[in-house]
C-alpha cells in the first residue's frame, strides 16, 4: 500500500508539477524495502494469492508497465526513509543522517 501511495505521489509531483519547471528523469526511480511489494508492482498478476488486493493498490504496476517508474529493492539498512518515520537507536540515526547529508556512497565506507 505504501509503495502504491508513493508511486501516486511521485507521478503527480514529478510529472505534473516538476515537469513544468525542470527536466524530470524518466522513468523515475522509486525504492522499496519490502520484497513482496516490489515484486508485485513489477510483475502484475491475478491469481488466488492476489485476489484480495483491490484495484487501487495495482496503480504502481500500471505505472511500471507504462514506463513512468522503475522500482528497485533497497535493503532496510540503506533505506533513508526510516530516518523520517521511525524511532531509531542513536547509531542508526547517525548513520542515516550521514547518508542523507553526504550521499550514500560516502557513508558506506565509514
Backbone atoms as SQL, in Angstrom:
CREATE TABLE atoms (id INTEGER PRIMARY KEY, chain TEXT, resi INTEGER, resn TEXT, atom TEXT, x REAL, y REAL, z REAL);
INSERT INTO atoms VALUES
  (1, 'A', 1, 'UNK', 'N', 0.815, -1.191, 0.000),
  (2, 'A', 1, 'UNK', 'CA', 0.000, 0.000, 0.000),
  (3, 'A', 1, 'UNK', 'C', 0.861, 1.258, 0.000),
  (4, 'A', 2, 'UNK', 'N', 1.922, 1.246, 0.790),
  (5, 'A', 2, 'UNK', 'CA', 2.781, 2.428, 0.848),
  (6, 'A', 2, 'UNK', 'C', 3.467, 2.673, -0.488),
  (7, 'A', 3, 'UNK', 'N', 3.860, 1.593, -1.154),
  (8, 'A', 3, 'UNK', 'CA', 4.513, 1.738, -2.454),
  (9, 'A', 3, 'UNK', 'C', 3.559, 2.343, -3.472),
  (10, 'A', 4, 'UNK', 'N', 2.306, 1.940, -3.426),
  (11, 'A', 4, 'UNK', 'CA', 1.304, 2.493, -4.342),
  (12, 'A', 4, 'UNK', 'C', 1.086, 3.975, -4.077),
  (13, 'A', 5, 'UNK', 'N', 0.977, 4.353, -2.811),
  (14, 'A', 5, 'UNK', 'CA', 0.791, 5.767, -2.480),
  (15, 'A', 5, 'UNK', 'C', 2.005, 6.595, -2.897),
  (16, 'A', 6, 'UNK', 'N', 3.191, 6.041, -2.707),
  (17, 'A', 6, 'UNK', 'CA', 4.405, 6.738, -3.129),
  (18, 'A', 6, 'UNK', 'C', 4.435, 6.913, -4.635),
  (19, 'A', 7, 'UNK', 'N', 4.049, 5.865, -5.356),
  (20, 'A', 7, 'UNK', 'CA', 4.010, 5.946, -6.821),
  (21, 'A', 7, 'UNK', 'C', 3.016, 7.005, -7.276),
  (22, 'A', 8, 'UNK', 'N', 1.878, 7.045, -6.626),
  (23, 'A', 8, 'UNK', 'CA', 0.857, 8.039, -6.974),
  (24, 'A', 8, 'UNK', 'C', 1.373, 9.463, -6.713),
  (25, 'A', 9, 'UNK', 'N', 1.992, 9.664, -5.557),
  (26, 'A', 9, 'UNK', 'CA', 2.546, 10.981, -5.232),
  (27, 'A', 9, 'UNK', 'C', 3.681, 11.358, -6.174),
  (28, 'A', 10, 'UNK', 'N', 4.529, 10.390, -6.480),
  (29, 'A', 10, 'UNK', 'CA', 5.661, 10.661, -7.368),
  (30, 'A', 10, 'UNK', 'C', 5.183, 11.048, -8.752),
  (31, 'A', 11, 'UNK', 'N', 4.182, 10.361, -9.242),
  (32, 'A', 11, 'UNK', 'CA', 3.669, 10.698, -10.570),
  (33, 'A', 11, 'UNK', 'C', 3.117, 12.120, -10.573),
  (34, 'A', 12, 'UNK', 'N', 2.351, 12.448, -9.560),
  (35, 'A', 12, 'UNK', 'CA', 1.772, 13.789, -9.504),
  (36, 'A', 12, 'UNK', 'C', 2.860, 14.852, -9.364),
  (37, 'A', 13, 'UNK', 'N', 3.736, 14.659, -8.371),
  (38, 'A', 13, 'UNK', 'CA', 4.765, 15.668, -8.104),
  (39, 'A', 13, 'UNK', 'C', 5.709, 15.854, -9.278),
  (40, 'A', 14, 'UNK', 'N', 6.220, 14.768, -9.786),
  (41, 'A', 14, 'UNK', 'CA', 7.253, 14.883, -10.820),
  (42, 'A', 14, 'UNK', 'C', 6.695, 15.152, -12.203),
  (43, 'A', 15, 'UNK', 'N', 5.676, 14.439, -12.574),
  (44, 'A', 15, 'UNK', 'CA', 5.195, 14.589, -13.941),
  (45, 'A', 15, 'UNK', 'C', 4.263, 15.785, -14.111),
  (46, 'A', 16, 'UNK', 'N', 3.522, 16.113, -13.096),
  (47, 'A', 16, 'UNK', 'CA', 2.580, 17.219, -13.238),
  (48, 'A', 16, 'UNK', 'C', 3.141, 18.559, -12.775),
  (49, 'A', 17, 'UNK', 'N', 3.952, 18.550, -11.726),
  (50, 'A', 17, 'UNK', 'CA', 4.472, 19.805, -11.194),
  (51, 'A', 17, 'UNK', 'C', 5.888, 20.110, -11.675),
  (52, 'A', 18, 'UNK', 'N', 6.816, 19.205, -11.406),
  (53, 'A', 18, 'UNK', 'CA', 8.217, 19.470, -11.727),
  (54, 'A', 18, 'UNK', 'C', 8.483, 19.535, -13.221),
  (55, 'A', 19, 'UNK', 'N', 7.736, 18.782, -14.006),
  (56, 'A', 19, 'UNK', 'CA', 7.981, 18.795, -15.449),
  (57, 'A', 19, 'UNK', 'C', 7.694, 20.163, -16.060),
  (58, 'A', 20, 'UNK', 'N', 6.944, 20.985, -15.371),
  (59, 'A', 20, 'UNK', 'CA', 6.645, 22.334, -15.860),
  (60, 'A', 20, 'UNK', 'C', 7.839, 23.276, -15.724),
  (61, 'A', 21, 'UNK', 'N', 8.730, 22.982, -14.742),
  (62, 'A', 21, 'UNK', 'CA', 9.829, 23.911, -14.485),
  (63, 'A', 21, 'UNK', 'C', 11.213, 23.325, -14.723),
  (64, 'A', 22, 'UNK', 'N', 11.341, 22.006, -14.813),
  (65, 'A', 22, 'UNK', 'CA', 12.656, 21.395, -14.967),
  (66, 'A', 22, 'UNK', 'C', 12.538, 20.054, -15.681),
  (67, 'A', 23, 'UNK', 'N', 13.671, 19.501, -16.055),
  (68, 'A', 23, 'UNK', 'CA', 13.691, 18.179, -16.678),
  (69, 'A', 23, 'UNK', 'C', 13.452, 17.121, -15.604),
  (70, 'A', 24, 'UNK', 'N', 12.618, 16.151, -15.897),
  (71, 'A', 24, 'UNK', 'CA', 12.316, 15.078, -14.965),
  (72, 'A', 24, 'UNK', 'C', 12.908, 13.792, -15.519),
  (73, 'A', 25, 'UNK', 'N', 13.632, 13.065, -14.661),
  (74, 'A', 25, 'UNK', 'CA', 14.221, 11.794, -15.073),
  (75, 'A', 25, 'UNK', 'C', 13.113, 10.786, -15.335),
  (76, 'A', 26, 'UNK', 'N', 13.116, 10.190, -16.512),
  (77, 'A', 26, 'UNK', 'CA', 12.122, 9.167, -16.819),
  (78, 'A', 26, 'UNK', 'C', 12.816, 7.915, -17.313),
  (79, 'A', 27, 'UNK', 'N', 12.420, 6.739, -16.927),
  (80, 'A', 27, 'UNK', 'CA', 11.425, 6.536, -15.880),
  (81, 'A', 27, 'UNK', 'C', 11.987, 6.929, -14.516),
  (82, 'A', 28, 'UNK', 'N', 11.115, 7.367, -13.661),
  (83, 'A', 28, 'UNK', 'CA', 11.512, 7.857, -12.356),
  (84, 'A', 28, 'UNK', 'C', 11.811, 6.675, -11.425),
  (85, 'A', 29, 'UNK', 'N', 12.965, 6.673, -10.760),
  (86, 'A', 29, 'UNK', 'CA', 13.293, 5.568, -9.857),
  (87, 'A', 29, 'UNK', 'C', 12.597, 5.708, -8.501),
  (88, 'A', 30, 'UNK', 'N', 12.035, 4.609, -8.018),
  (89, 'A', 30, 'UNK', 'CA', 11.468, 4.529, -6.670),
  (90, 'A', 30, 'UNK', 'C', 12.121, 3.352, -5.968),
  (91, 'A', 31, 'UNK', 'N', 12.342, 3.467, -4.682),
  (92, 'A', 31, 'UNK', 'CA', 12.922, 2.380, -3.901),
  (93, 'A', 31, 'UNK', 'C', 11.887, 1.823, -2.950),
  (94, 'A', 32, 'UNK', 'N', 11.950, 0.513, -2.742),
  (95, 'A', 32, 'UNK', 'CA', 11.078, -0.144, -1.780),
  (96, 'A', 32, 'UNK', 'C', 11.883, -1.143, -0.973),
  (97, 'A', 33, 'UNK', 'N', 11.575, -1.296, 0.314),
  (98, 'A', 33, 'UNK', 'CA', 12.326, -2.246, 1.125),
  (99, 'A', 33, 'UNK', 'C', 11.566, -3.544, 1.381),
  (100, 'A', 34, 'UNK', 'N', 10.367, -3.659, 0.890),
  (101, 'A', 34, 'UNK', 'CA', 9.587, -4.886, 1.033),
  (102, 'A', 34, 'UNK', 'C', 9.639, -5.661, -0.278),
  (103, 'A', 35, 'UNK', 'N', 10.275, -6.826, -0.232),
  (104, 'A', 35, 'UNK', 'CA', 10.453, -7.616, -1.447),
  (105, 'A', 35, 'UNK', 'C', 9.119, -7.933, -2.118),
  (106, 'A', 36, 'UNK', 'N', 8.121, -8.287, -1.328),
  (107, 'A', 36, 'UNK', 'CA', 6.821, -8.667, -1.895),
  (108, 'A', 36, 'UNK', 'C', 6.158, -7.512, -2.636),
  (109, 'A', 37, 'UNK', 'N', 6.199, -6.321, -2.072),
  (110, 'A', 37, 'UNK', 'CA', 5.545, -5.190, -2.739),
  (111, 'A', 37, 'UNK', 'C', 6.285, -4.787, -4.009),
  (112, 'A', 38, 'UNK', 'N', 7.620, -4.860, -3.989),
  (113, 'A', 38, 'UNK', 'CA', 8.397, -4.551, -5.192),
  (114, 'A', 38, 'UNK', 'C', 8.095, -5.578, -6.274),
  (115, 'A', 39, 'UNK', 'N', 8.074, -6.858, -5.895),
  (116, 'A', 39, 'UNK', 'CA', 7.799, -7.920, -6.867),
  (117, 'A', 39, 'UNK', 'C', 6.402, -7.774, -7.464),
  (118, 'A', 40, 'UNK', 'N', 5.434, -7.513, -6.613),
  (119, 'A', 40, 'UNK', 'CA', 4.060, -7.393, -7.098),
  (120, 'A', 40, 'UNK', 'C', 3.887, -6.188, -8.016),
  (121, 'A', 41, 'UNK', 'N', 4.570, -5.102, -7.723),
  (122, 'A', 41, 'UNK', 'CA', 4.473, -3.923, -8.587),
  (123, 'A', 41, 'UNK', 'C', 5.125, -4.175, -9.942),
  (124, 'A', 42, 'UNK', 'N', 6.229, -4.919, -9.938),
  (125, 'A', 42, 'UNK', 'CA', 6.925, -5.191, -11.193),
  (126, 'A', 42, 'UNK', 'C', 6.267, -6.297, -12.003),
  (127, 'A', 43, 'UNK', 'N', 5.592, -7.215, -11.350),
  (128, 'A', 43, 'UNK', 'CA', 5.008, -8.371, -12.017),
  (129, 'A', 43, 'UNK', 'C', 3.520, -8.439, -11.713),
  (130, 'A', 44, 'UNK', 'N', 2.761, -7.623, -12.391),
  (131, 'A', 44, 'UNK', 'CA', 1.316, -7.593, -12.157),
  (132, 'A', 44, 'UNK', 'C', 0.724, -8.948, -12.505),
  (133, 'A', 45, 'UNK', 'N', -0.028, -9.507, -11.583),
  (134, 'A', 45, 'UNK', 'CA', -0.630, -10.814, -11.811),
  (135, 'A', 45, 'UNK', 'C', -1.963, -10.897, -11.092),
  (136, 'A', 46, 'UNK', 'N', -2.781, -11.766, -11.576),
  (137, 'A', 46, 'UNK', 'CA', -4.060, -12.041, -10.939),
  (138, 'A', 46, 'UNK', 'C', -4.143, -13.533, -10.687),
  (139, 'A', 47, 'UNK', 'N', -4.130, -13.912, -9.433),
  (140, 'A', 47, 'UNK', 'CA', -4.308, -15.312, -9.066),
  (141, 'A', 47, 'UNK', 'C', -4.915, -15.367, -7.673),
  (142, 'A', 48, 'UNK', 'N', -5.034, -16.557, -7.137),
  (143, 'A', 48, 'UNK', 'CA', -5.692, -16.688, -5.836),
  (144, 'A', 48, 'UNK', 'C', -4.910, -16.002, -4.717),
  (145, 'A', 49, 'UNK', 'N', -3.599, -15.885, -4.866),
  (146, 'A', 49, 'UNK', 'CA', -2.804, -15.232, -3.824),
  (147, 'A', 49, 'UNK', 'C', -2.990, -13.718, -3.818),
  (148, 'A', 50, 'UNK', 'N', -3.394, -13.142, -4.945),
  (149, 'A', 50, 'UNK', 'CA', -3.536, -11.685, -5.031),
  (150, 'A', 50, 'UNK', 'C', -4.984, -11.238, -5.171),
  (151, 'A', 51, 'UNK', 'N', -5.916, -12.128, -5.005),
  (152, 'A', 51, 'UNK', 'CA', -7.323, -11.770, -5.235),
  (153, 'A', 51, 'UNK', 'C', -7.845, -10.741, -4.236),
  (154, 'A', 52, 'UNK', 'N', -7.229, -10.656, -3.059),
  (155, 'A', 52, 'UNK', 'CA', -7.687, -9.699, -2.047),
  (156, 'A', 52, 'UNK', 'C', -7.150, -8.288, -2.276),
  (157, 'A', 53, 'UNK', 'N', -6.231, -8.137, -3.199),
  (158, 'A', 53, 'UNK', 'CA', -5.651, -6.827, -3.475),
  (159, 'A', 53, 'UNK', 'C', -6.610, -6.052, -4.368),
  (160, 'A', 54, 'UNK', 'N', -7.042, -4.907, -3.906),
  (161, 'A', 54, 'UNK', 'CA', -8.008, -4.132, -4.676),
  (162, 'A', 54, 'UNK', 'C', -7.327, -3.411, -5.831),
  (163, 'A', 55, 'UNK', 'N', -8.118, -2.937, -6.742),
  (164, 'A', 55, 'UNK', 'CA', -7.614, -2.292, -7.953),
  (165, 'A', 55, 'UNK', 'C', -6.762, -1.077, -7.625),
  (166, 'A', 56, 'UNK', 'N', -7.117, -0.326, -6.607),
  (167, 'A', 56, 'UNK', 'CA', -6.363, 0.901, -6.310),
  (168, 'A', 56, 'UNK', 'C', -4.929, 0.613, -5.896),
  (169, 'A', 57, 'UNK', 'N', -4.654, -0.597, -5.385),
  (170, 'A', 57, 'UNK', 'CA', -3.291, -0.934, -4.989),
  (171, 'A', 57, 'UNK', 'C', -2.478, -1.496, -6.148),
  (172, 'A', 58, 'UNK', 'N', -3.054, -1.619, -7.307),
  (173, 'A', 58, 'UNK', 'CA', -2.336, -2.068, -8.501),
  (174, 'A', 58, 'UNK', 'C', -1.855, -0.879, -9.333),
  (175, 'A', 59, 'UNK', 'N', -2.008, 0.300, -8.816),
  (176, 'A', 59, 'UNK', 'CA', -1.636, 1.515, -9.540),
  (177, 'A', 59, 'UNK', 'C', -0.143, 1.548, -9.854),
  (178, 'A', 60, 'UNK', 'N', 0.682, 1.128, -8.900),
  (179, 'A', 60, 'UNK', 'CA', 2.130, 1.116, -9.131),
  (180, 'A', 60, 'UNK', 'C', 2.474, 0.197, -10.295),
  (181, 'A', 61, 'UNK', 'N', 1.793, -0.934, -10.398),
  (182, 'A', 61, 'UNK', 'CA', 2.030, -1.854, -11.517),
  (183, 'A', 61, 'UNK', 'C', 1.721, -1.199, -12.845),
  (184, 'A', 62, 'UNK', 'N', 0.653, -0.426, -12.890),
  (185, 'A', 62, 'UNK', 'CA', 0.297, 0.231, -14.150),
  (186, 'A', 62, 'UNK', 'C', 1.334, 1.283, -14.529),
  (187, 'A', 63, 'UNK', 'N', 1.924, 1.957, -13.541),
  (188, 'A', 63, 'UNK', 'CA', 2.973, 2.939, -13.833),
  (189, 'A', 63, 'UNK', 'C', 4.260, 2.261, -14.302),
  (190, 'A', 64, 'UNK', 'N', 4.566, 1.088, -13.742),
  (191, 'A', 64, 'UNK', 'CA', 5.734, 0.327, -14.190),
  (192, 'A', 64, 'UNK', 'C', 5.528, -0.126, -15.629),
  (193, 'A', 65, 'UNK', 'N', 4.342, -0.660, -15.919),
  (194, 'A', 65, 'UNK', 'CA', 4.036, -1.116, -17.279),
  (195, 'A', 65, 'UNK', 'C', 4.080, 0.029, -18.282),
  (196, 'A', 66, 'UNK', 'N', 3.669, 1.209, -17.872),
  (197, 'A', 66, 'UNK', 'CA', 3.670, 2.369, -18.764),
  (198, 'A', 66, 'UNK', 'C', 5.066, 2.980, -18.919),
  (199, 'A', 67, 'UNK', 'N', 6.036, 2.505, -18.118),
  (200, 'A', 67, 'UNK', 'CA', 7.391, 3.022, -18.207),
  (201, 'A', 67, 'UNK', 'C', 7.591, 4.357, -17.521),
  (202, 'A', 68, 'UNK', 'N', 6.695, 4.714, -16.630),
  (203, 'A', 68, 'UNK', 'CA', 6.814, 6.003, -15.932),
  (204, 'A', 68, 'UNK', 'C', 7.652, 5.899, -14.664),
  (205, 'A', 69, 'UNK', 'N', 7.696, 4.704, -14.046),
  (206, 'A', 69, 'UNK', 'CA', 8.524, 4.497, -12.860),
  (207, 'A', 69, 'UNK', 'C', 9.284, 3.186, -12.987),
  (208, 'A', 70, 'UNK', 'N', 10.391, 3.093, -12.269),
  (209, 'A', 70, 'UNK', 'CA', 11.165, 1.862, -12.128),
  (210, 'A', 70, 'UNK', 'C', 11.335, 1.659, -10.635),
  (211, 'A', 71, 'UNK', 'N', 11.020, 0.461, -10.168),
  (212, 'A', 71, 'UNK', 'CA', 11.087, 0.190, -8.735),
  (213, 'A', 71, 'UNK', 'C', 12.285, -0.705, -8.458),
  (214, 'A', 72, 'UNK', 'N', 13.084, -0.324, -7.474),
  (215, 'A', 72, 'UNK', 'CA', 14.253, -1.098, -7.083),
  (216, 'A', 72, 'UNK', 'C', 14.139, -1.486, -5.618),
  (217, 'A', 73, 'UNK', 'N', 14.626, -2.676, -5.287),
  (218, 'A', 73, 'UNK', 'CA', 14.650, -3.134, -3.901),
  (219, 'A', 73, 'UNK', 'C', 15.846, -2.489, -3.218),
  (220, 'A', 74, 'UNK', 'N', 15.608, -1.872, -2.105),
  (221, 'A', 74, 'UNK', 'CA', 16.688, -1.275, -1.312),
  (222, 'A', 74, 'UNK', 'C', 16.688, -1.984, 0.044),
  (223, 'A', 75, 'UNK', 'N', 17.844, -2.446, 0.508),
  (224, 'A', 75, 'UNK', 'CA', 17.894, -3.108, 1.812),
  (225, 'A', 75, 'UNK', 'C', 17.457, -2.153, 2.926),
  (226, 'A', 76, 'UNK', 'N', 16.849, -2.700, 3.944),
  (227, 'A', 76, 'UNK', 'CA', 16.358, -1.869, 5.050),
  (228, 'A', 76, 'UNK', 'C', 17.470, -1.046, 5.690),
  (229, 'A', 77, 'UNK', 'N', 18.679, -1.585, 5.733),
  (230, 'A', 77, 'UNK', 'CA', 19.790, -0.846, 6.334),
  (231, 'A', 77, 'UNK', 'C', 20.158, 0.398, 5.541),
  (232, 'A', 78, 'UNK', 'N', 19.795, 0.441, 4.270),
  (233, 'A', 78, 'UNK', 'CA', 20.116, 1.586, 3.421),
  (234, 'A', 78, 'UNK', 'C', 18.896, 2.450, 3.132),
  (235, 'A', 79, 'UNK', 'N', 17.785, 2.157, 3.768),
  (236, 'A', 79, 'UNK', 'CA', 16.545, 2.876, 3.496),
  (237, 'A', 79, 'UNK', 'C', 16.479, 4.142, 4.347),
  (238, 'A', 80, 'UNK', 'N', 16.770, 5.277, 3.731),
  (239, 'A', 80, 'UNK', 'CA', 16.830, 6.534, 4.478),
  (240, 'A', 80, 'UNK', 'C', 15.458, 7.037, 4.915),
  (241, 'A', 81, 'UNK', 'N', 14.401, 6.475, 4.397),
  (242, 'A', 81, 'UNK', 'CA', 13.055, 6.889, 4.802),
  (243, 'A', 81, 'UNK', 'C', 12.831, 6.614, 6.286),
  (244, 'A', 82, 'UNK', 'N', 13.480, 5.571, 6.804),
  (245, 'A', 82, 'UNK', 'CA', 13.331, 5.252, 8.223),
  (246, 'A', 82, 'UNK', 'C', 13.728, 6.427, 9.113),
  (247, 'A', 83, 'UNK', 'N', 14.636, 7.242, 8.639),
  (248, 'A', 83, 'UNK', 'CA', 15.077, 8.422, 9.386),
  (249, 'A', 83, 'UNK', 'C', 13.893, 9.322, 9.717),
  (250, 'A', 84, 'UNK', 'N', 12.938, 9.403, 8.813),
  (251, 'A', 84, 'UNK', 'CA', 11.811, 10.318, 8.963),
  (252, 'A', 84, 'UNK', 'C', 10.583, 9.691, 9.613),
  (253, 'A', 85, 'UNK', 'N', 10.472, 8.358, 9.609),
  (254, 'A', 85, 'UNK', 'CA', 9.216, 7.747, 10.043),
  (255, 'A', 85, 'UNK', 'C', 9.323, 6.818, 11.243),
  (256, 'A', 86, 'UNK', 'N', 10.537, 6.518, 11.714),
  (257, 'A', 86, 'UNK', 'CA', 10.677, 5.567, 12.811),
  (258, 'A', 86, 'UNK', 'C', 11.503, 6.151, 13.943),
  (259, 'A', 87, 'UNK', 'N', 11.270, 5.610, 15.129),
  (260, 'A', 87, 'UNK', 'CA', 12.159, 5.908, 16.253),
  (261, 'A', 87, 'UNK', 'C', 13.389, 5.029, 16.079),
  (262, 'A', 88, 'UNK', 'N', 14.558, 5.623, 16.140),
  (263, 'A', 88, 'UNK', 'CA', 15.782, 4.887, 15.846),
  (264, 'A', 88, 'UNK', 'C', 16.764, 4.957, 17.000),
  (265, 'A', 89, 'UNK', 'N', 17.607, 3.930, 17.083),
  (266, 'A', 89, 'UNK', 'CA', 18.723, 3.966, 18.018),
  (267, 'A', 89, 'UNK', 'C', 19.690, 5.054, 17.553),
  (268, 'A', 90, 'UNK', 'N', 20.495, 5.548, 18.465),
  (269, 'A', 90, 'UNK', 'CA', 21.392, 6.664, 18.166),
  (270, 'A', 90, 'UNK', 'C', 22.333, 6.327, 17.009),
  (271, 'A', 91, 'UNK', 'N', 22.933, 5.138, 17.026),
  (272, 'A', 91, 'UNK', 'CA', 23.867, 4.766, 15.956),
  (273, 'A', 91, 'UNK', 'C', 23.172, 4.738, 14.596),
  (274, 'A', 92, 'UNK', 'N', 21.996, 4.169, 14.554),
  (275, 'A', 92, 'UNK', 'CA', 21.238, 4.090, 13.296),
  (276, 'A', 92, 'UNK', 'C', 20.849, 5.493, 12.820),
  (277, 'A', 93, 'UNK', 'N', 20.436, 6.326, 13.752),
  (278, 'A', 93, 'UNK', 'CA', 20.084, 7.711, 13.431),
  (279, 'A', 93, 'UNK', 'C', 21.270, 8.437, 12.805),
  (280, 'A', 94, 'UNK', 'N', 22.436, 8.299, 13.418),
  (281, 'A', 94, 'UNK', 'CA', 23.637, 8.974, 12.900),
  (282, 'A', 94, 'UNK', 'C', 24.030, 8.448, 11.526),
  (283, 'A', 95, 'UNK', 'N', 23.924, 7.143, 11.331),
  (284, 'A', 95, 'UNK', 'CA', 24.256, 6.553, 10.032),
  (285, 'A', 95, 'UNK', 'C', 23.347, 7.097, 8.945),
  (286, 'A', 96, 'UNK', 'N', 22.057, 7.105, 9.203),
  (287, 'A', 96, 'UNK', 'CA', 21.115, 7.601, 8.194),
  (288, 'A', 96, 'UNK', 'C', 21.268, 9.104, 7.974),
  (289, 'A', 97, 'UNK', 'N', 21.556, 9.846, 9.030),
  (290, 'A', 97, 'UNK', 'CA', 21.782, 11.286, 8.872),
  (291, 'A', 97, 'UNK', 'C', 22.994, 11.529, 7.981),
  (292, 'A', 98, 'UNK', 'N', 24.046, 10.734, 8.174),
  (293, 'A', 98, 'UNK', 'CA', 25.240, 10.844, 7.340),
  (294, 'A', 98, 'UNK', 'C', 24.919, 10.540, 5.877),
  (295, 'A', 99, 'UNK', 'N', 24.112, 9.512, 5.646),
  (296, 'A', 99, 'UNK', 'CA', 23.725, 9.158, 4.278),
  (297, 'A', 99, 'UNK', 'C', 22.963, 10.306, 3.633),
  (298, 'A', 100, 'UNK', 'N', 22.045, 10.892, 4.369),
  (299, 'A', 100, 'UNK', 'CA', 21.231, 11.982, 3.820),
  (300, 'A', 100, 'UNK', 'C', 22.090, 13.209, 3.520),
  (301, 'A', 101, 'UNK', 'N', 22.995, 13.537, 4.413),
  (302, 'A', 101, 'UNK', 'CA', 23.805, 14.741, 4.246),
  (303, 'A', 101, 'UNK', 'C', 24.886, 14.572, 3.183),
  (304, 'A', 102, 'UNK', 'N', 25.595, 13.458, 3.224),
  (305, 'A', 102, 'UNK', 'CA', 26.743, 13.278, 2.335),
  (306, 'A', 102, 'UNK', 'C', 26.456, 12.446, 1.097),
  (307, 'A', 103, 'UNK', 'N', 25.365, 11.749, 1.087),
  (308, 'A', 103, 'UNK', 'CA', 25.105, 10.832, -0.016),
  (309, 'A', 103, 'UNK', 'C', 25.466, 9.423, 0.398),
  (310, 'A', 104, 'UNK', 'N', 24.855, 8.457, -0.240),
  (311, 'A', 104, 'UNK', 'CA', 25.012, 7.067, 0.176),
  (312, 'A', 104, 'UNK', 'C', 26.438, 6.563, 0.047),
  (313, 'A', 105, 'UNK', 'N', 27.116, 6.827, -1.037),
  (314, 'A', 105, 'UNK', 'CA', 28.445, 6.260, -1.267),
  (315, 'A', 105, 'UNK', 'C', 29.462, 6.727, -0.232),
  (316, 'A', 106, 'UNK', 'N', 29.344, 7.945, 0.245),
  (317, 'A', 106, 'UNK', 'CA', 30.294, 8.469, 1.226),
  (318, 'A', 106, 'UNK', 'C', 30.132, 7.803, 2.581),
  (319, 'A', 107, 'UNK', 'N', 28.916, 7.443, 2.966),
  (320, 'A', 107, 'UNK', 'CA', 28.691, 6.920, 4.310),
  (321, 'A', 107, 'UNK', 'C', 28.891, 5.419, 4.406),
  (322, 'A', 108, 'UNK', 'N', 28.851, 4.700, 3.295),
  (323, 'A', 108, 'UNK', 'CA', 29.033, 3.253, 3.339),
  (324, 'A', 108, 'UNK', 'C', 30.464, 2.911, 3.719),
  (325, 'A', 109, 'UNK', 'N', 31.395, 3.722, 3.290),
  (326, 'A', 109, 'UNK', 'CA', 32.799, 3.459, 3.535),
  (327, 'A', 109, 'UNK', 'C', 33.191, 3.701, 4.983),
  (328, 'A', 110, 'UNK', 'N', 32.420, 4.452, 5.722),
  (329, 'A', 110, 'UNK', 'CA', 32.779, 4.796, 7.101),
  (330, 'A', 110, 'UNK', 'C', 32.419, 3.692, 8.057);
